[in-house]
Amino acid sequence: MHASIVGQLKVCLSYRTIQDTVILLFNPLSIDLVHSYTEENYIKTIFKLSANGTQEVNTNAIAEALETRAASVTDMLRKLSAKQLVNYVKYKGVSLTQEGEQVALQVIRKHRLWEVFLLEKLKFSWDEVHEVAEELEHVNSPLLIQRLDEYLGYPKFDPHGDPIPSESGQMMVKKQRLLAELEIAEGGVVVGVNDSQPLFLQYLNKVGISLGSRIRVVDKMAYDHSLEIVLEEEKSLLLSSEVSRNIFLSA
C-alpha cells in the first residue's frame, strides 16, 4: 500500500472521506449503490435476527433492533417485498428471499473485511472498527472488495471472531462454546465475542481479554452464576454471568 494513501486514511475527518480515499486506493470500476443504505441495513438486520436466515422475524424485533417505529418497518418491508428481497405477510413475520439473503451476506462480507483492514492496517482497536465499517459496508464495488480481500490475505474471520462470507456467501464454521457453559477446570482459547458493542470490548481490553487469550474456569458461583477464571495461567478474574455469556472459547 502506498504510504501517502495510508496517511490520507489516518487523517480523514469523516467516514465519507474514508470511503472516497479507499476507493482511490483500490481503484474500483464502480461505486454505485445497488440498494440504498436503509434497505441494506434492513436486510442485514433481518438476516441476523433470523439466525442467519433460518427463522422468520417479526416487525417489532426489527423496529427494536433499528431503533425505529413499527410503522416505518412495515413500509420498508413492503418496498423490499416489491423488490423480491423479502417474503412478507402482514402479522405473520418476514424472511429473506434467496436474493435478499445474498444481499445480506455481501453486506456482511464487506463490513467484516473493512473491520480487518481498519484493525490490521490502520491500527484501529477492535472496539473502534464497527462504527466505521458500518459506513464502508455500503460502498458497492465488487472489484474493490475483491482487491481488499486479496490485499488482506483472504481472512476467514473478523476482529471479533465472526466468519467472513466468501464471494459466494459461504462461511467457515468453527467449533466454539460460550464461557458460561464451561465447568470447573475446563478452559480454552478465546475465539470470538457475542457482543461487539464498544463498551463491552473496552471492558475486555481493560481486564486483558482478547482473541487468543487462554482462559480456565476455577469456580462457579451458584448465587449469580458469575465465574472465577484464570487468564493465561497468571491472572485471576471474577466475571459476571453477562460477560461470560458473551465470550466464545474454542470447543
C-alpha positions in Angstrom: 0.0 0.0 0.0 1.3 3.5 -0.9 2.5 5.3 2.2 0.8 8.6 1.2 -2.6 6.8 0.8 -2.2 5.3 4.3 -1.5 8.8 5.6 -4.7 10.1 4.0 -6.7 7.4 5.6 -5.3 8.1 9.0 -6.2 11.8 9.0 -9.6 11.5 7.4 -12.1 13.7 9.3 -15.3 11.9 8.1 -16.3 8.4 7.1 -17.3 9.8 3.7 -13.7 10.9 3.2 -12.5 7.5 4.2 -14.8 6.0 1.6 -13.6 8.3 -1.1 -9.9 7.6 -0.2 -10.2 3.8 -0.1 -12.0 4.0 -3.4 -9.0 5.8 -4.9 -6.6 3.3 -3.2 -8.1 0.2 -4.7 -9.2 1.9 -8.0 -12.7 0.2 -8.3 -14.7 0.3 -11.5 -17.9 1.5 -9.9 -19.2 2.7 -6.5 -22.9 2.8 -7.4 -25.3 1.7 -4.7 -27.5 -1.1 -5.9 -29.7 -0.8 -2.8 -30.0 2.2 -0.5 -28.2 2.4 2.8 -31.5 1.9 4.6 -32.5 -1.1 2.5 -29.2 -2.8 3.1 -29.4 -2.1 6.9 -32.9 -3.7 7.0 -31.8 -6.7 5.0 -28.7 -7.2 7.2 -30.8 -6.8 10.4 -33.4 -9.3 9.2 -30.6 -11.8 8.4 -29.1 -11.5 11.8 -32.4 -11.6 13.7 -33.4 -14.7 11.7 -30.4 -16.7 13.0 -28.7 -16.4 9.6 -31.8 -17.0 7.6 -33.3 -19.9 9.4 -36.3 -18.3 11.2 -39.0 -15.7 10.5 -38.7 -12.3 12.1 -41.5 -10.1 13.5 -41.7 -6.4 12.8 -41.3 -5.4 16.5 -38.0 -7.1 16.7 -36.8 -5.3 13.6 -38.1 -2.0 15.0 -36.3 -2.5 18.3 -33.0 -3.5 16.6 -33.0 -0.5 14.3 -34.5 1.9 16.9 -37.4 2.9 14.7 -41.2 2.8 14.6 -43.1 -0.4 13.7 -45.0 1.6 11.1 -41.7 2.6 9.4 -40.6 -1.1 9.4 -43.9 -2.1 7.7 -43.4 0.5 5.0 -39.9 -0.7 4.3 -40.9 -4.3 4.2 -43.5 -3.6 1.6 -40.8 -1.9 -0.5 -38.4 -4.8 -0.1 -41.2 -7.3 -0.8 -41.9 -5.4 -4.1 -38.2 -5.8 -5.0 -38.4 -9.6 -4.2 -35.9 -9.3 -1.4 -38.1 -10.4 1.4 -41.2 -12.7 1.9 -43.6 -10.6 3.9 -47.1 -11.2 5.0 -48.7 -8.8 7.5 -48.9 -10.2 11.0 -47.0 -13.3 10.0 -43.4 -12.1 10.1 -40.8 -11.7 7.4 -38.0 -13.8 5.9 -35.4 -13.1 3.2 -35.7 -14.4 -0.3 -32.7 -16.1 -1.8 -31.8 -12.9 -3.4 -32.2 -11.0 -0.2 -30.0 -13.5 1.7 -27.3 -12.9 -0.9 -27.5 -9.2 -0.4 -27.2 -9.6 3.3 -24.2 -11.9 3.0 -22.4 -9.5 0.7 -23.0 -6.5 3.1 -21.7 -8.6 6.0 -18.7 -9.7 3.9 -17.8 -6.1 3.2 -18.3 -5.0 6.8 -16.1 -7.7 8.2 -13.4 -7.2 5.6 -13.3 -3.5 6.4 -13.0 -4.3 10.1 -9.9 -6.4 9.4 -8.5 -3.6 7.2 -9.1 -1.0 9.9 -7.6 -3.1 12.7 -4.6 -4.5 10.9 -3.6 -1.7 8.5 -4.8 1.5 10.2 -4.3 0.3 13.8 -7.8 0.9 15.0 -8.7 -1.1 18.1 -11.3 -3.8 18.0 -13.8 -1.6 19.8 -13.4 1.2 17.2 -13.8 -0.7 13.9 -17.5 -1.5 13.9 -18.8 2.1 13.6 -16.5 3.0 10.7 -17.2 -0.3 8.9 -21.0 0.4 9.2 -20.4 3.2 6.7 -17.9 1.5 4.4 -20.0 -1.6 4.0 -22.4 0.3 1.8 -19.9 1.1 -0.9 -20.7 -1.3 -3.8 -17.8 -2.3 -5.9 -17.1 -5.9 -6.5 -13.6 -5.1 -7.7 -12.8 -3.0 -4.6 -13.9 -5.8 -2.3 -12.1 -8.4 -4.3 -8.8 -6.5 -4.1 -9.4 -5.7 -0.4 -9.8 -9.4 0.3 -6.7 -10.3 -1.7 -4.7 -7.5 0.0 -5.6 -8.8 3.4 -4.6 -12.3 2.6 -8.2 -13.7 2.4 -9.0 -13.6 6.1 -11.7 -16.1 7.3 -12.7 -14.2 10.5 -13.1 -10.6 11.5 -11.5 -8.9 14.6 -14.4 -10.1 16.8 -14.1 -13.7 15.7 -17.1 -13.7 13.3 -16.7 -15.6 10.0 -16.3 -13.6 6.8 -18.5 -14.8 4.0 -16.7 -15.7 0.8 -17.7 -14.2 -2.6 -20.2 -17.0 -3.0 -21.6 -16.4 0.5 -20.0 -19.4 2.2 -18.9 -19.0 5.8 -16.4 -21.1 7.7 -17.9 -22.7 10.8 -15.7 -23.2 13.9 -16.4 -25.2 17.0 -16.9 -22.9 19.9 -18.6 -22.8 23.3 -19.8 -19.9 25.5 -17.5 -19.4 28.5 -20.7 -19.6 30.7 -21.2 -23.2 29.6 -17.8 -24.5 30.8 -17.5 -26.5 34.0 -14.8 -26.0 36.7 -11.3 -26.9 35.5 -12.4 -26.6 31.8 -10.9 -24.0 29.6 -10.0 -22.9 26.1 -8.8 -20.1 23.9 -11.0 -17.0 23.2 -12.1 -17.3 19.6 -14.9 -14.7 19.5 -17.4 -12.5 21.3 -21.2 -12.4 21.2 -21.3 -8.7 21.8 -19.3 -6.3 19.6 -20.5 -3.1 21.3 -17.6 -0.7 22.1 -18.4 -0.7 25.9 -18.1 -4.5 26.1 -14.9 -4.6 24.1 -13.4 -1.8 26.1 -14.2 -3.8 29.3 -12.4 -6.8 27.8 -9.4 -4.7 26.9 -9.3 -3.3 30.5 -9.3 -6.8 32.1 -6.8 -8.1 29.5 -9.1 -10.4 27.5 -8.7 -10.6 23.7 -8.9 -13.1 20.8 -6.3 -15.7 21.5 -6.4 -15.3 25.3 -6.3 -18.6 27.2 -9.0 -19.0 30.0 -9.5 -21.7 32.6 -12.6 -21.8 34.9 -11.6 -22.1 38.6 -15.0 -21.7 40.3 -18.7 -21.1 39.5 -20.9 -19.1 41.9 -24.3 -20.6 42.4 -25.9 -17.3 43.6 -25.4 -15.2 40.5 -23.6 -17.6 38.0 -20.5 -15.4 38.0 -17.2 -17.2 37.2 -13.8 -17.1 38.7 -11.3 -17.7 36.0 -7.5 -17.7 35.5 -6.3 -15.8 32.4 -3.1 -17.1 30.8 -2.4 -19.1 33.9 -1.3 -15.9 35.6 -4.2 -13.5 36.4 -7.3 -14.3 38.4 -10.5 -12.6 37.5 -14.2 -12.7 38.6 -16.5 -12.3 35.6 -20.2 -11.7 35.7 -22.7 -14.0 34.2 -23.5 -11.4 31.5 -19.8 -11.2 30.5 -19.3 -15.0 30.4 -22.4 -15.4 28.2 -20.7 -13.2 25.6 -17.3 -14.8 25.3 -16.7 -17.8 22.9 -13.9 -20.3 23.6 -12.6 -23.0 21.3 -14.5 -26.2 21.8 
